[in-house]
Amino acid sequence: MKRRRQEVREAGSLRRRPRLMQISELPRWIVKDDAEVERLTWEEESEKIFGRGSRVRKDVVYCEHLTERQWLKAIEDGRLEEVEEKQKVRKTAKKRKHDTGDEIDSPKVKKKRGRPPSVKLAPNPPELTKQMKKLVKFVVRYVDDSTSRNLAEIFMVLPTRKELPDYYQIIKHPVDIRKIRERINSHKYRSFDDLEEDFTLMCKNAQTYNIEGSIIYEDSIKLQVIILSIRNSRVLRLKCHR
């Protein structure tokens, strides 16, 4: 009732005002035609995508002295001006040096990739190399009297990593007779002690990997004893002259 009396005083009549908002009371942008609203929306979106025309000022990035990676790194560190200035000074100095002829062109040497070249050792005395080969020959041909088997046959070439991967996980310094022969030919052994050390390592590897009491374990012990005995006897010379 209070609201109605207020409306009557304002309107000057008993006609009641509708309780809902009328179209005349709405903002202008709401009562626009749908086609006009769609047109205005499209213009706004196209302006965002294509810009407002050729008269719009374009932002310029002054980074001609930097690569894209250098520029991004400088932006992240907050040192763009400092880095760009250093690069500019460096390029200017390089260009000035080139123009004055101070820089002499030198042939570029290509760096080889992969392992470094192996150092060639001075050859051993021929007699020492000959005696080492005789020792290996005697070991390779040795046949056990009790079993009539060639003891060195299993030690000639190790299985590959693909064939026996766990061997190379357990044994850190694998060696076989083929590798020993290669080292003799490349003069890696400077004395009989070096040669004996590799033979001992080969036998120790077999004893480490194989079960005690197995055939290869027992053969490695026999070979180790034979190699040690050869050093202190003339059996090598006697057998090799047969």
C-alpha positions as CSV (number, residue, x, y, z in Angstrom):
1,M,0.0,0.0,0.0
2,K,2.8,2.3,0.8
3,R,4.4,1.7,-2.6
4,R,1.1,2.3,-4.4
5,R,0.5,5.6,-2.6
6,Q,4.0,6.7,-3.7
7,E,3.3,5.7,-7.3
8,V,0.0,7.7,-7.3
9,R,1.7,10.8,-6.0
10,E,4.4,10.6,-8.6
11,A,2.1,9.7,-11.5
12,G,-0.8,12.0,-10.5
13,S,-3.3,9.3,-11.3
14,L,-4.6,6.0,-10.0
15,R,-3.0,4.0,-12.8
16,R,-0.6,1.4,-11.4
17,R,2.9,1.1,-12.8
18,P,3.9,-2.4,-13.9
19,R,6.1,-4.2,-11.4
20,L,8.5,-5.6,-14.2
21,M,11.1,-3.5,-16.0
22,Q,9.8,-2.1,-19.3
23,I,11.6,-2.0,-22.7
24,S,11.9,1.8,-22.4
25,E,13.9,1.4,-19.3
26,L,16.5,-1.0,-20.8
27,P,19.9,0.2,-21.9
28,R,20.3,1.0,-25.6
29,W,22.9,-1.8,-26.4
30,I,20.4,-4.4,-25.2
31,V,17.5,-3.4,-27.4
32,K,19.6,-3.3,-30.6
33,D,18.6,-5.5,-33.5
34,D,20.3,-9.0,-33.6
35,A,21.8,-8.3,-37.0
36,E,23.4,-5.1,-35.8
37,V,24.8,-6.8,-32.7
38,E,26.3,-9.6,-34.9
39,R,27.9,-7.0,-37.2
40,L,29.5,-5.1,-34.3
41,T,30.7,-8.3,-32.7
42,W,32.4,-9.4,-36.0
43,E,34.1,-6.1,-36.4
44,E,35.5,-6.3,-32.9
45,E,36.8,-9.8,-33.5
46,S,38.3,-9.1,-36.9
47,E,40.1,-6.0,-35.4
48,K,41.7,-8.3,-32.8
49,I,42.9,-10.8,-35.4
50,F,43.8,-8.6,-38.4
51,G,44.5,-5.3,-36.7
52,R,43.1,-1.9,-37.4
53,G,44.8,-1.3,-40.7
54,S,48.2,-0.1,-42.1
55,R,48.2,3.1,-40.1
56,V,48.6,1.2,-36.8
57,R,52.1,1.6,-35.4
58,K,54.1,-1.6,-35.4
59,D,56.3,-2.7,-32.5
60,V,59.9,-3.1,-33.5
61,V,62.4,-5.4,-31.7
62,Y,65.9,-4.1,-32.0
63,C,67.8,-7.4,-31.8
64,E,69.6,-7.7,-35.2
65,H,72.9,-8.5,-33.4
66,L,71.5,-11.4,-31.4
67,T,70.2,-14.8,-32.4
68,E,66.8,-15.8,-31.3
69,R,68.2,-18.0,-28.6
70,Q,70.5,-15.3,-27.3
71,W,67.6,-12.8,-27.3
72,L,65.3,-15.0,-25.4
73,K,68.0,-15.8,-22.8
74,A,68.7,-12.1,-22.4
75,I,65.0,-11.4,-21.9
76,E,64.8,-14.1,-19.2
77,D,67.8,-12.7,-17.4
78,G,66.7,-9.1,-17.7
79,R,70.0,-8.2,-19.4
80,L,68.8,-7.5,-23.0
81,E,70.4,-4.1,-23.4
82,E,73.7,-5.2,-21.9
83,V,74.0,-8.4,-24.0
84,E,72.9,-6.7,-27.2
85,E,75.5,-3.9,-26.6
86,K,78.3,-6.5,-26.0
87,Q,77.3,-8.4,-29.2
88,K,77.2,-5.2,-31.2
89,V,80.7,-4.2,-30.0
90,R,82.1,-7.6,-30.7
91,K,80.7,-7.7,-34.3
92,T,81.9,-4.2,-35.0
93,A,85.4,-5.0,-33.8
94,K,85.5,-8.2,-35.9
95,K,84.3,-6.3,-39.0
96,R,87.0,-3.6,-38.4
97,K,89.7,-6.2,-38.0
98,H,88.6,-8.0,-41.2
99,D,88.5,-4.7,-43.2
100,T,92.0,-3.7,-42.1
101,G,93.4,-7.1,-43.0
102,D,94.7,-8.0,-39.6
103,E,93.0,-11.3,-39.6
104,I,94.9,-14.0,-41.6
105,D,92.9,-16.8,-43.0
106,S,94.1,-20.1,-41.7
107,P,93.0,-23.5,-42.9
108,K,90.4,-25.1,-40.7
109,V,91.3,-28.4,-39.3
110,K,88.4,-30.8,-38.9
111,K,88.2,-32.5,-35.6
112,K,87.8,-36.2,-35.7
113,R,85.0,-37.7,-33.7
114,G,85.1,-40.9,-31.7
115,R,87.9,-42.4,-29.8
116,P,91.3,-40.7,-29.9
117,P,93.9,-42.4,-32.1
118,S,95.9,-45.1,-30.3
119,V,99.5,-44.3,-29.5
120,K,101.9,-46.5,-31.4
121,L,104.5,-47.9,-29.1
122,A,108.1,-48.5,-30.1
123,P,108.5,-52.1,-31.2
124,N,109.9,-54.7,-28.8
125,P,113.2,-56.4,-29.5
126,P,112.5,-59.2,-32.1
127,E,113.7,-61.9,-29.8
128,L,111.3,-60.9,-27.0
129,T,108.3,-60.8,-29.4
130,K,109.4,-64.2,-30.7
131,Q,109.6,-65.8,-27.2
132,M,106.1,-64.3,-26.3
133,K,104.6,-65.8,-29.4
134,K,106.2,-69.2,-28.6
135,L,104.7,-69.1,-25.1
136,V,101.2,-68.4,-26.4
137,K,101.6,-71.1,-29.1
138,F,102.6,-73.6,-26.4
139,V,99.6,-72.7,-24.3
140,V,97.2,-72.9,-27.2
141,R,98.5,-76.4,-28.3
142,Y,98.7,-77.8,-24.8
143,V,96.6,-81.0,-24.2
144,D,95.9,-82.3,-20.8
145,D,97.2,-85.9,-20.4
146,S,94.5,-86.9,-17.9
147,T,91.5,-85.8,-20.1
148,S,93.1,-85.6,-23.5
149,R,91.5,-82.2,-24.0
150,N,92.9,-78.9,-25.3
151,L,92.7,-76.7,-22.2
152,A,93.0,-73.3,-24.1
153,E,90.1,-73.9,-26.5
154,I,87.4,-72.4,-24.3
155,F,89.7,-69.4,-23.6
156,M,90.4,-68.5,-27.3
157,V,87.5,-66.0,-27.8
158,L,85.1,-64.7,-25.2
159,P,81.4,-64.7,-25.8
160,T,79.9,-61.3,-27.0
161,R,78.0,-59.0,-24.7
162,K,74.8,-60.0,-26.5
163,E,75.5,-63.7,-25.9
164,L,76.5,-63.4,-22.3
165,P,75.6,-59.9,-20.9
166,D,75.9,-60.8,-17.2
167,Y,79.6,-61.9,-17.8
168,Y,80.5,-58.3,-18.6
169,Q,78.6,-57.0,-15.6
170,I,80.6,-59.3,-13.2
171,I,84.0,-59.2,-15.0
172,K,85.3,-55.6,-15.3
173,H,88.5,-56.4,-17.3
174,P,87.7,-59.2,-19.8
175,V,90.6,-60.8,-21.7
176,D,91.0,-63.8,-23.9
177,I,93.9,-65.4,-25.9
178,R,92.9,-63.5,-29.1
179,K,93.3,-60.2,-27.3
180,I,96.6,-61.4,-25.8
181,R,97.9,-62.1,-29.3
182,E,96.8,-58.7,-30.6
183,R,98.7,-57.0,-27.7
184,I,101.8,-58.9,-28.5
185,N,101.6,-57.8,-32.2
186,S,101.1,-54.2,-31.1
187,H,103.9,-54.3,-28.6
188,K,101.7,-53.6,-25.6
189,Y,103.7,-56.0,-23.4
190,R,107.1,-54.6,-22.6
191,S,108.2,-57.7,-20.7
192,F,107.2,-61.3,-19.9
193,D,105.8,-60.0,-16.6
194,D,103.1,-58.0,-18.5
195,L,102.2,-61.0,-20.6
196,E,102.0,-63.3,-17.6
197,E,99.8,-60.7,-15.8
198,D,97.2,-60.9,-18.6
199,F,97.2,-64.7,-18.6
200,T,96.7,-64.7,-14.9
201,L,93.8,-62.2,-15.2
202,M,92.2,-64.4,-17.9
203,C,92.3,-67.4,-15.5
204,K,91.1,-65.4,-12.5
205,N,88.1,-64.1,-14.6
206,A,87.1,-67.7,-15.3
207,Q,87.3,-68.6,-11.7
208,T,85.3,-65.6,-10.7
209,Y,82.5,-66.2,-13.1
210,N,82.2,-70.0,-13.1
211,I,81.3,-72.3,-10.2
212,E,84.1,-73.9,-8.3
213,G,84.5,-77.5,-9.4
214,S,83.2,-76.9,-13.0
215,I,85.3,-78.0,-16.0
216,I,86.2,-74.5,-17.0
217,Y,87.1,-73.5,-13.4
218,E,89.5,-76.5,-13.1
219,D,91.0,-75.9,-16.6
220,S,91.7,-72.3,-15.7
221,I,93.7,-73.5,-12.6
222,K,95.7,-75.9,-14.7
223,L,96.5,-73.3,-17.3
224,Q,97.6,-70.9,-14.6
225,V,100.0,-73.5,-13.2
226,I,101.4,-74.3,-16.7
227,I,102.1,-70.6,-17.5
228,L,103.9,-70.1,-14.2
229,S,106.0,-73.2,-14.7
230,I,107.0,-72.2,-18.3
231,R,108.7,-69.1,-17.0
232,N,111.0,-71.1,-14.8
233,S,111.9,-74.0,-17.2
234,R,113.1,-74.8,-20.7
235,V,109.9,-76.6,-21.6
236,L,108.8,-73.7,-23.9
237,R,112.0,-74.0,-26.1
238,L,111.8,-77.8,-26.2
239,K,108.1,-78.1,-27.2
240,C,108.3,-75.3,-29.8
241,H,111.2,-77.0,-31.7
242,R,109.2,-80.2,-32.2
